[in-house]
């Protein structure tokens, strides 16, 4: 998605006003960077202090053993929707900090090393958000009627569960590098993948995936103690060298210009997925997962959102 319009337009607020509030985001990342900064700012206001109560596993197992399936499905889906909100909120908050770190690293005096590490974090976070949250809105939309029935305690079908959705959400919240002992004990959903595996899961075209890889490699080269992390500090040749003060601002702008499409794609993936999760959660009669702030934003121009709306009507995902 290459424009602010593709991510949605905030009601009753001109884009010009938002750009004035986020000038560096606009300079580095264009109008989409401005919109993601504002959206994260708007949404994160309602996250702090939000609490969710989860039933003890033993108590839940007793209810299931007694065959009280209406209660089983009610508890299961209530807690699964809690996890959707939890994951969406955390990703918005994480993205907000990575993007803010990028803009702070550009502010005078600019710091290329700090910018590169922050942009790499943003890029990896975007891949992580897509992997875990991409399937959530269409699945909830498709099963909207059944889930609503479950929340009301009326779903008596045995085992109205969604293990794949559950595992993806658990992966988002608990995925990490596991030691040998942990691997033997922890569920597979807790095992973090390699960055390239998250990237490959997005389903990019070959040329797009290559650009993502190139940007990631360039950022790693700057962040790690390699020649690329030193090249801006000196000039010369084999016979003569001179240590210089780096022009970090120019290097940062050049990086953003070269990889503008990749960065825009990452911004969109990182913010759109959790935002659409929050939008869909507002459809359900569960007060704890309501997000009134998301209703300020209009997603009608987003193709993925149109498919989600259609799935909520037809009960199928295309």
Beta strands, then each sheet from edge to edge (+ up, - down):
strand 1: 9-10
strand 2: 234-236
strand 3: 241-243
strand 4: 297-298
sheet 1: 1+ 4-
sheet 2: 2+ 3-
end
